Amino acid sequence: MARESGEKTIAVNRKARHDYFIDETVEAGIVLLGSEVKSLREGRVNLKDSYARITKDGEAVLIGVHISPYGFTTRDVPEPDRQRKLLLHRAEIDRLAGKTRERGYTLVPTRMYFKNGRAKVEIGLARGKERHDRREAVRKAESKREIDRALKARQRQRG
């Protein structure tokens, strides 16, 4: 079977953009078992309430990602919520570790996708939003929606 080319999005963590300011993103490979890859191809993954951490050993791990077990696996079924190692260059790990030591920064997976047949995860360097920041973001989104609606109605009247 030929390997896929291009990108195919598996899951997007919308809650991350709602709860955090994403300052920058990094693409990382992820160490998975075969049955987990098959589950990803079916889209059976949940990124909500997940995060990444740099361990004392200097490895990046993804915590809290739920990959549902593949239905046709007969043995060696992996734990759905296990920690999974991220594949990053040493310089990237060191830079992210330095940034997360700063006050208020955390690593949050923003989306998971296949790139040229390999599972990748986009990790965002994020700062937490305060309650008033979230309310302001909701207000902006609502006003933008109303403006777009009004412009669309105006276009209909003209045409």
N, C-alpha and C positions, 0 to 999 in steps of 0.2 A: 504494500500500500504506500503511495507517495506521501511524503511529509507535507503538511499544510504550509502555506506561505502567507505572510501578512499577520494581522492582529485580529483576535476574536475575544471580545470582552466576555468574561464569565460572570463577574459580580462587581457591583459598585457599592461602596460604603457611603451612602448619602448622609447618614448621621454624623460622619466625620466632618463634613463641610458645615453641618449645622452647629456642632458643638465646639469646633476648633477653627482658628485661623491657620490655614496651611501656608507656611512660608516657602517651603521648597519640597520637591519630590525627588525620589531616587528609585530607580528600577532595580529589583533584586530577583535573583532566581530563588527557587524554593525546593528543598529536598522533600520528595514525596515517595510513597510506595505506589506500586502499579495500580492497585485497586482505587487509591485516592485519585489518581489521574483520571481513571474512568468515571469516577463520581464527578470530578470537575467538568469533564466533557458533557455530562448530563446537567451541569449547572447546579449541583447540589452542595452549595457552600454558603455559609453565612459569615459575613465580616463584622457584623454589629458587635459592639463591646469587645473588640479585639485590639491588640496593641503589639508592638515589637519592643524588645529590650536587648541591650548589649550586656552579655554575662561577664562575670569576673575573668573567665577564660579568654575573653576577647572575641566571642562569637555572637552573631546576631540571631535571635530566635523570635519566632512569631508565636504569640500566646493568645488563646481564646478564639481562634478560627475554628468553626465547626464545619467539618467536611463529613457529610452523612456517608455511612458505609455503602459500598457498591452492592447492589442486590444479589449479584450472581457470584460473589466471593464465597468460596467454600472453606478456606482455612486462612489462618494468619490475618484475621480482620483487625485493622488498626483501630486504636482508640479515636473516636471522632474529634475530641477536643485536645489532643496531645500537642505538645510543643513541637514546632517544626523549624529546622535550621534554615536560615536565609543565606544565600550565596552572594557575598559582596567582596570587593577588593579590600585589602587591609587598610589602605588610605581612607576609603569611604567609611569603614567601620570606626576608625580612629576619629575622623571628623565628626561623625554622628554622635559618638560617645562624648566628645567634647561639648557638642551643642546641647545634648540632653542633660549634662551636668549643670547647665545654666538654669536659672530659676524659671519654671513654668513650661519647659519644652518636653514634649513626649513624641514617640514615634507611633504613627497610626497608619494602618493599611487603608489606602483610599480606593484601590480597585485591584482585581485579580483578572488576568487575561492570559491567553496563549499567544506567543510571538514566535513565529516560524516553528510551531509544534512544541514549544517548550513553555511550561507554566511559569509565569512571572507574577510578581506582586509589586505594586507601586506603593512605596512607603512615603508618607508625608511627615515632614518635621513640623509639628503643630504646637500652637499655644492655645490654651483653653479660653473660650469666650465666657464673659460674664453674662449674667441674666439680661442686663440691659442691652448688651451687644446683640444677643439673639433676637430680642424684641425689635431692635432697630433693623436687623436684617430682614425680619418678617415684614415689617412696615415697608421697606424698600421694595421687596418682591411684590407685595400687594399693589403698591402704587404703580410699579412698572407694568403689572398685569392690566390694571385699569387704563393706563395710557395706551397700551397696545390694543386693548379692546375698543377704545374710543377711536383710535386711528383706523382700525379695521372697519368700523361702522361708517366712518367718514368716507373711506375708499369705496364702500359698497354704494353709498348715496351718489357719488360722482359717476361711477361706472355703470 
